Amino acid sequence: MKKIYLVALIFFITSFLSNEVTAQCEGVTIESLTNPGPYEVATLTEADGIRNGPDYLGATIYYPTNATPPYTSIAIVPGFTALPSSVQEWGPFYASHGIVAIIIGTNSIFDFPEARALALLDALETMRQENFRNSSPLENNLDIDKFAVSGWSMGGGGAQRAAVLDNTLKGVVALCPWLPNPSLNHESPVLIFSGQNDPTAPPAQHADLHYNATPNTTDKLLFEVANGNHSVANTPNGGNGVVGQIALSWLKLYVDEDDCYCPLLTDSLLVDPPAASKVLSSFECELLGLPENSVALTFYPNPTKNTVNVNIQTNAQYTIYNALGQQLLTGQLTQSENQIDFSNFVKGIYYVRMENETLKIIRN
């Protein structure tokens, strides 16, 4: 019987997916977010001819040797008194998945977040120049319109400030960021990792405030790692590997602009994750697969704990299915009675069929 439901679900979902979309996203799965990824990695340093930026001290560029350009890039800076080696594992991880990473040191290990923000922006200038350097293996292989920044501790605070200083940045990954009294009015999609038991940058005094200080119009996500300390996100292996999976998906979605990674976040990685003690999110991404001629329905919140509100103009019948394709509930919505109650359902993924559209709802 379970196989019958599974076949029904596959038919139910794929009947609304085009062959083009299915082929486009083939291979983009949780299992594909490995460490390392599929590509071979090489490095460049100043000894190889890369620029020596005045606002940072020393740099290593990690890049894929057998991926298909143009590549997106991310600059990463360590925290207060720390050396680049403290965040070094992010370099080969990103590069092995086709993202070029430049990891820098600071002119002073005692630099505060604002100086680290300037260091990150200077590192991205190095990447711009590397794209035009005749003897560089990255010549004409970088998309200089798709840059992101990241950092740990004060470096994480600096990464968020860099987005305020440069509104062209496509993404921010803040690793247990330290930044008091944050001013973070920017539009760059920001992912914030924090550790539940971080004694250096307690989430209530830093990461949580940073999330709240970021405008609600900006796509943002906070992932607090259960029992995590201040260095829980220094490598992609944090949270049993979930830290790397989420960071990679975030950059692929917002910097690479690959919508295939949207369902990995909305339907998988952020659905009751065992590695998290807290998840806060306010982001929208395009779930591929709805027919081009369908009329989009507005529904919120998603994920939900109780009810989902649906903005409709006329009366509409709806049917709810679980993840096995089993029909659970039918009902009718009107403009005045426009809520669907999920409070009696267990946590998981549900599908609502209405007005010739299929909505994916997460109950958490």
MITI-231431 format. One line per 5 residues: number of its first residue (from 1); their letters; for each residue x, y, z of C-alpha. Coordinates in steps of 0.1 Angstrom, whole numbers, padded with zeros to 4 digits, always signed. Example, Ala and Ser with C-alpha at 12.3 -4.5 7.8 and 13.67 -1.06 7.14 Angstrom:
<nukols>
1	as	+0123,-0045,+0078 | +0137,-0011,+0071
</nukols>
This chain:
<nukols>
1	mkkiy	+0000,+0000,+0000 | +0028,+0024,+0008 | +0043,+0018,-0027 | +0009,+0027,-0042 | +0008,+0060,-0023
6	lvali	+0044,+0068,-0033 | +0036,+0062,-0070 | +0005,+0084,-0066 | +0026,+0111,-0051 | +0052,+0109,-0078
11	ffits	+0025,+0112,-0104 | +0008,+0140,-0085 | +0039,+0161,-0083 | +0054,+0154,-0117 | +0021,+0162,-0134
16	flsne	+0028,+0198,-0126 | +0066,+0198,-0134 | +0079,+0204,-0169 | +0105,+0181,-0183 | +0128,+0211,-0187
21	vtaqc	+0126,+0219,-0149 | +0131,+0183,-0140 | +0163,+0181,-0161 | +0175,+0215,-0149 | +0175,+0204,-0112
26	egvti	+0186,+0168,-0117 | +0214,+0161,-0093 | +0206,+0189,-0069 | +0199,+0170,-0037 | +0209,+0169,-0001
31	esltn	+0233,+0141,-0010 | +0251,+0163,-0035 | +0261,+0188,-0008 | +0292,+0167,+0001 | +0324,+0178,+0016
36	pgpye	+0345,+0178,-0005 | +0324,+0185,-0036 | +0329,+0170,-0071 | +0356,+0194,-0084 | +0394,+0194,-0080
41	vatlt	+0408,+0224,-0062 | +0439,+0245,-0066 | +0452,+0276,-0049 | +0468,+0310,-0057 | +0487,+0333,-0034
46	eadgi	+0506,+0365,-0037 | +0537,+0345,-0047 | +0516,+0334,-0078 | +0510,+0371,-0087 | +0477,+0379,-0071
51	rngpd	+0472,+0415,-0059 | +0484,+0425,-0024 | +0455,+0445,-0011 | +0463,+0474,+0012 | +0433,+0468,+0036
56	ylgat	+0442,+0431,+0044 | +0473,+0411,+0051 | +0479,+0380,+0029 | +0454,+0360,+0009 | +0448,+0325,-0005
61	iyypt	+0424,+0320,-0034 | +0408,+0285,-0037 | +0394,+0277,-0071 | +0380,+0247,-0090 | +0402,+0234,-0119
66	natpp	+0376,+0213,-0137 | +0343,+0231,-0132 | +0325,+0253,-0158 | +0330,+0291,-0156 | +0320,+0318,-0150
71	ytsia	+0324,+0314,-0112 | +0309,+0333,-0084 | +0332,+0343,-0056 | +0332,+0348,-0018 | +0357,+0366,+0005
76	ivpgf	+0362,+0352,+0040 | +0379,+0369,+0070 | +0387,+0354,+0105 | +0379,+0369,+0139 | +0396,+0389,+0165
81	talps	+0432,+0378,+0171 | +0426,+0348,+0148 | +0446,+0338,+0117 | +0432,+0327,+0083 | +0438,+0291,+0093
86	svqew	+0408,+0294,+0117 | +0384,+0295,+0088 | +0406,+0278,+0062 | +0384,+0247,+0056 | +0357,+0269,+0040
91	gpfya	+0381,+0276,+0010 | +0384,+0241,-0005 | +0348,+0233,+0004 | +0334,+0261,-0016 | +0359,+0257,-0044
96	shgiv	+0351,+0220,-0047 | +0315,+0230,-0054 | +0324,+0256,-0080 | +0326,+0288,-0059 | +0359,+0306,-0058
101	aiiig	+0369,+0316,-0023 | +0395,+0341,-0012 | +0405,+0338,+0025 | +0424,+0368,+0039 | +0443,+0379,+0070
106	tnsif	+0439,+0413,+0086 | +0465,+0441,+0089 | +0462,+0438,+0126 | +0448,+0407,+0144 | +0431,+0433,+0167
111	dfpea	+0411,+0449,+0139 | +0374,+0456,+0148 | +0345,+0447,+0126 | +0345,+0479,+0105 | +0381,+0474,+0095
116	ralal	+0373,+0437,+0086 | +0344,+0449,+0064 | +0369,+0471,+0045 | +0393,+0442,+0043 | +0366,+0420,+0027
121	ldale	+0357,+0446,+0001 | +0394,+0450,-0007 | +0397,+0412,-0012 | +0368,+0414,-0037 | +0388,+0441,-0055
126	tmrqe	+0416,+0416,-0058 | +0391,+0391,-0073 | +0380,+0417,-0099 | +0416,+0423,-0109 | +0423,+0386,-0110
131	nfrns	+0396,+0383,-0136 | +0417,+0405,-0159 | +0452,+0394,-0150 | +0468,+0379,-0181 | +0487,+0351,-0164
136	splen	+0459,+0341,-0140 | +0441,+0308,-0144 | +0410,+0327,-0135 | +0413,+0353,-0163 | +0378,+0359,-0178
141	nldid	+0365,+0330,-0156 | +0349,+0351,-0128 | +0314,+0367,-0128 | +0324,+0400,-0111 | +0287,+0408,-0106
146	kfavs	+0282,+0379,-0083 | +0303,+0384,-0051 | +0296,+0374,-0015 | +0313,+0379,+0019 | +0317,+0358,+0050
151	gwsmg	+0335,+0359,+0083 | +0338,+0345,+0118 | +0332,+0364,+0150 | +0343,+0400,+0145 | +0348,+0389,+0109
156	gggaq	+0311,+0379,+0108 | +0302,+0413,+0120 | +0325,+0428,+0094 | +0308,+0407,+0067 | +0274,+0422,+0076
161	raavl	+0288,+0457,+0077 | +0304,+0451,+0043 | +0269,+0446,+0029 | +0259,+0480,+0043 | +0289,+0496,+0027
166	dntlk	+0285,+0479,-0007 | +0250,+0473,-0019 | +0261,+0452,-0049 | +0270,+0422,-0027 | +0248,+0392,-0035
171	gvval	+0251,+0374,-0002 | +0264,+0373,+0033 | +0274,+0343,+0055 | +0280,+0354,+0091 | +0297,+0327,+0113
176	cpwlp	+0289,+0333,+0149 | +0291,+0370,+0143 | +0302,+0395,+0170 | +0289,+0431,+0165 | +0274,+0452,+0192
181	npsln	+0247,+0478,+0185 | +0244,+0466,+0149 | +0233,+0489,+0121 | +0225,+0465,+0092 | +0202,+0483,+0068
186	hespv	+0211,+0464,+0036 | +0195,+0442,+0009 | +0220,+0414,+0006 | +0205,+0380,+0015 | +0221,+0371,+0049
191	lifsg	+0227,+0338,+0065 | +0236,+0339,+0102 | +0250,+0309,+0121 | +0252,+0310,+0159 | +0261,+0286,+0187
196	qndpt	+0235,+0280,+0214 | +0263,+0279,+0241 | +0286,+0305,+0226 | +0303,+0323,+0255 | +0321,+0349,+0233
201	appaq	+0292,+0361,+0211 | +0260,+0349,+0230 | +0232,+0347,+0204 | +0209,+0369,+0226 | +0235,+0397,+0225
206	hadlh	+0247,+0393,+0189 | +0233,+0370,+0163 | +0196,+0374,+0174 | +0200,+0411,+0174 | +0217,+0411,+0140
211	ynatp	+0188,+0391,+0126 | +0163,+0416,+0140 | +0183,+0446,+0128 | +0183,+0433,+0092 | +0152,+0447,+0074
216	nttdk	+0123,+0424,+0070 | +0124,+0432,+0032 | +0158,+0415,+0031 | +0160,+0377,+0027 | +0175,+0364,+0059
221	llfev	+0180,+0332,+0079 | +0193,+0325,+0113 | +0204,+0290,+0122 | +0214,+0284,+0159 | +0234,+0252,+0163
226	angnh	+0223,+0232,+0193 | +0250,+0231,+0220 | +0273,+0249,+0197 | +0302,+0270,+0209 | +0319,+0301,+0193
231	svant	+0337,+0280,+0167 | +0308,+0257,+0157 | +0306,+0273,+0122 | +0343,+0277,+0115 | +0342,+0247,+0092
236	pnggn	+0315,+0233,+0069 | +0314,+0202,+0092 | +0297,+0221,+0120 | +0263,+0207,+0132 | +0273,+0173,+0117
241	gvvgq	+0277,+0189,+0083 | +0245,+0208,+0082 | +0263,+0242,+0085 | +0281,+0235,+0052 | +0250,+0222,+0035
246	ialsw	+0230,+0253,+0044 | +0257,+0278,+0036 | +0263,+0262,+0002 | +0226,+0261,-0006 | +0223,+0297,+0004
251	lklyv	+0251,+0309,-0019 | +0240,+0287,-0048 | +0204,+0301,-0044 | +0212,+0338,-0040 | +0247,+0343,-0055
256	deddc	+0246,+0317,-0083 | +0209,+0325,-0087 | +0201,+0288,-0090 | +0165,+0282,-0079 | +0170,+0245,-0078
261	ycpll	+0184,+0250,-0043 | +0153,+0266,-0030 | +0135,+0233,-0021 | +0166,+0220,-0003 | +0162,+0249,+0022
266	tdsll	+0124,+0251,+0023 | +0115,+0214,+0021 | +0145,+0197,+0037 | +0174,+0214,+0056 | +0151,+0237,+0076
271	vdppa	+0123,+0213,+0083 | +0126,+0204,+0120 | +0165,+0201,+0118 | +0180,+0180,+0146 | +0211,+0201,+0146
276	askvl	+0193,+0233,+0155 | +0182,+0248,+0188 | +0165,+0277,+0169 | +0157,+0287,+0134 | +0144,+0321,+0123
281	ssfec	+0137,+0328,+0087 | +0122,+0355,+0065 | +0131,+0347,+0029 | +0113,+0340,-0004 | +0127,+0319,-0032
286	ellgl	+0111,+0306,-0064 | +0099,+0270,-0061 | +0103,+0256,-0097 | +0076,+0236,-0112 | +0043,+0254,-0113
291	pensv	+0027,+0258,-0147 | +0035,+0290,-0165 | -0001,+0298,-0171 | -0012,+0293,-0134 | -0024,+0322,-0112
296	altfy	-0002,+0325,-0082 | -0018,+0323,-0048 | -0004,+0343,-0019 | -0001,+0322,+0013 | +0016,+0328,+0046
301	pnptk	+0032,+0319,+0070 | +0052,+0291,+0056 | +0066,+0272,+0075 | +0037,+0273,+0100 | +0029,+0259,+0134
306	ntvnv	-0009,+0263,+0131 | -0028,+0281,+0103 | -0019,+0293,+0068 | -0037,+0323,+0054 | -0046,+0323,+0017
311	niqtn	-0054,+0355,-0002 | -0081,+0346,-0027 | -0106,+0366,-0047 | -0133,+0340,-0050 | -0145,+0309,-0032
316	aqyti	-0122,+0279,-0038 | -0121,+0242,-0029 | -0088,+0228,-0015 | -0074,+0193,-0008 | -0045,+0186,+0015
321	ynalg	-0021,+0156,+0009 | +0007,+0143,+0030 | +0042,+0135,+0018 | +0030,+0100,+0008 | +0003,+0114,-0015
326	qqllt	-0025,+0104,+0009 | -0055,+0127,+0009 | -0060,+0141,+0044 | -0086,+0169,+0042 | -0108,+0188,+0019
331	gqltq	-0125,+0221,+0025 | -0136,+0254,+0010 | -0121,+0289,+0014 | -0138,+0323,+0010 | -0125,+0358,+0012
336	senqi	-0137,+0360,+0048 | -0129,+0324,+0058 | -0094,+0321,+0043 | -0074,+0301,+0068 | -0063,+0264,+0066
341	dfsnf	-0057,+0248,+0099 | -0026,+0225,+0101 | -0024,+0224,+0139 | -0037,+0188,+0140 | -0011,+0175,+0116
346	vkgiy	+0023,+0162,+0126 | +0055,+0181,+0116 | +0064,+0176,+0080 | +0057,+0185,+0044 | +0022,+0188,+0030
351	yvrme	+0007,+0197,-0004 | -0024,+0218,-0009 | -0041,+0215,-0042 | -0063,+0245,-0050 | -0072,+0265,-0081
356	netlk	-0051,+0242,-0103 | -0020,+0250,-0082 | -0001,+0229,-0058 | +0013,+0246,-0027 | +0041,+0231,-0006
361	iirn	+0034,+0238,+0031 | +0058,+0230,+0059 | +0043,+0222,+0093 | +0070,+0228,+0120
</nukols>
